Amino acid sequence: MKLEVFDDAESVARAAAAAIASEARAAVAVRGRFALAVSGGHTPWIMLRALASGDVPWARVHVFQVDERVAPDGHPDRNLTHLRESLLQHAPLRPEQMRAMPVESHDLETAAREYAEALRAISGSPSVLDLIHLGLGPDGHTASLVPGDAVLSVVDADVALTGIYQGRRRMTLTYPVINRARRILWVVTGSEKAEALHRLSEGDTSIPAGRVSREQALVLADRAATGDLNDKNTRGE
């Protein structure tokens, strides 16, 4: 795992956008397509707005969601709502290049299996995404892999459903598909994340985020989030 520290959240967002654009160009050059999965959050929306104007081979990009709240279309709780505002309205993506999690389905279990099939259609079987962007919660959750939920134990599906967390049930990518990704990009900002980031950096598997593979992981964080971590600009292990 490599850590890069920036002065503020906006700098983190810009660096994250540049990293995704670079990975996209490299993936398209080698495999002819770039399969990206994105999480929600305030800093990521800034990141995606910057990415929309970046040097990206958009015609070869496929965008998936890391997780989504079960809520109506257009609801402010939905990551998709902000994804549309930040990226889809500004980047030259065709509708079929964006795969929204089907959380409006009346049969969520079937919908989760169908989303896993959509992943396989683009990224192979088993699915190997080129880059998965993750956030980090103060409680150590990432994606919608939340403390104490049965979803943490799912090993036979790439997409699964959670129980109620912060008022909403969620659909999420699971550890198997996350840990197969060619690159994990963590975007972590804010002082409330400092303890969780410290535990992540130490490989603490007692928090959900700590069970994500570290081998291909890059963490971009602001100084507020690094807390008492070593204040070097780059740290690898």
N, C-alpha and C positions, 0 to 999 in steps of 0.2 A: 504494500500500500504506500502510495506517495501522497504527501500533503503539501499543498501550496497555499500560502497565506497572503491575503490582500487587505488593504486598509478598510474597505467598506463593502457593503452588499452590492452596490452597483458595479464596482470593480470585479467582484466575484462573478456577477452575471455576465459581464462582457467577456471575461476569460473563459467562462463555461461555453458561451456561444462560439467563441473562436475554436475551442477544443472540439466541439461537435462538428463544426464546419470542416476542420482538418480531418477528423475521422471519416466524415462523409466522403470527402474527395478520395481518401485512400481506399475506402471500401469499394467505391464505384470503379476505381482504377483496377482493382484486383478481382472483384466478384460481379461487377456490373450493377450493383444495387446497394442501398444502405437502409437497413432496418433499425429504426430508432424507437425506443419506448420512453415516454416522459411522464414524470410525476407532477403533482400540483405544488402550489405555494407562491407567495408573493415574489420572491427573488427569481424563481423559475419563469414567471410571466415576463419579467424584465429580460431574462436570458433569451426567451423565445422571440420576443420582439426584436432583439438585436440579431438573432439568428436569421430572421426573416429577410433582413437586408444584407446578409453575408454572402460570401462566395461559396455557394452550395449547389451541387448538381441536382436541382429540385426534381427534374423529370425522373430521376432514379431513386428517389427517397420514398420510404414507406414509414408512416408514423403510427405507432400504437400507444395505448395508454398503459401505464404501470398499474394504476388502480383508479377506481371510481366509486363515488357514493351512489347508493340507490335513491334516486330522486328524479323528478320530472325533467324533461328536456328544457333547457334554458334556465333552470334553477341556479341561483348563485352558489349553492353548495356543490354543484357539479364542476369537476375539473374541466370537463369538455367546454363548458361555457367560457371559461377563461382561456382555454386553449384556442378556441375559435377567435376570440378577441385579440390574442397576442400573436398567434402564428398564422392561422388559416385565412384570416382576412388580409394578410400582408404578404404572404409567400405564394408563389405560383404553383400551388398544389392542386391537383385534380381531386374531386371528392373521393374517388376510389383509392387515393393514396393515403387517406386518413381512416384508420379503423377505430371507431369509437366502441367502447365497451357497451354491450347491449343491456344496460341496467334497467331499461323500461319494460323488459320482457315480463310476461306473466309467469314464465317458467325459468327462473334464474339459474337453476342447475343445468338445464339444457343450454341456456345462453352462454354459460361459462365454458361448456364443452365446445360450443360453436366458435367462441373466441379463440380457444386453443387451436382449433382447426384452421382459423384464419392466420394465426401465427405460423403454423406449419406450412401453409400454402406459399408463404413468402420466404420463410427462413429455414425450411427443411424439417426433416423428422429424424431425430428430435430437433426442436426449434433452437437455433443459435442466433440470437439477435446481435447485431454489430455493436450497439451501444445501449445501455440502460441507464437512464438518469434517475438518481435516487435522492430523496431528502432524508432528514433525520429529525425525529420528534424529541422533545425534552424527556419523554419516557423511554426513549431508545427504540421506538418503532420506526420502520421504514416501509415504503409502499403502504399497504394496509395489513402488514404483518405486525400485529399488535400484541402486547404482553398478555399472556393468559388465554389467547384465543386458539381454538382447535386448528385454525388454518396454519399455525406454525408447524404442525405435524404432517401436513400434506406432502407426500413424496411421489404420488402416482398421477398427478395432474399439474399442468402448467398454469392453470387458471382456476381459482377457487373463490368461495364466498366466505365472508366472516359473519360473526354475530354482530350485535349492535355495539358500535364504538362511537363515542361522542355523538350519540343521537341518530346514527345512520348505520344500516348494514352496508357492506362494501363488496365489490368484486376486485380481485387483486391477482397479479402475477405471484407465483409461489417461488420458494427457494430453488427448486430444480431448474427452472428456466432462467431465473436471475443468475444463478451460479454458472450457467453455461455461456453467458454473454462474453463476447470478445473483449468488451471494455465496460467497466462500471464507473460512472461519473457521479460522485457525491457533490452536492451543492449545499453547504451548511453555513447559515448566517444567523447572528443574533446571540446575545449573551445567555439567553435561556437554554441554548443548545450546548453550553460549555461542558457540563458534566457528561452528557451523552456522547459528545465528540471525544472527550478524553477516554471514555470506556470503549468506544469504537476503535480508537487508535491503539489501545492496549489489547485489542482482540478479545474483549469480554463477551463470551458467548451466552451470558445470562440475559443480555438484552437482544431483542430480535435482530437489530442491525448488525450485531456482532457475529451473526451466523452467515453473513454474506461473504462470498469469496474475496480474499484480499489480493490475489495474485495479479489481477488486471485492473486494480482499483486506483483511481485518482480522486483525491479529496480536494476540493476548492473551498476555502473557508475565509471568513473575515476575521479580523483580530478579536472582535467581541466574542466570537464563537470558540476561538482557540483557548481562551481562559488561561490556565496555567501550563498549557502545552509549550514545548520548546518553541521559541519565537523565531526560529529559522524560516527562511522563505520556502525551503524544500527539505523534506525529510523522507527517506525511503527505508524499507526494511524487507 
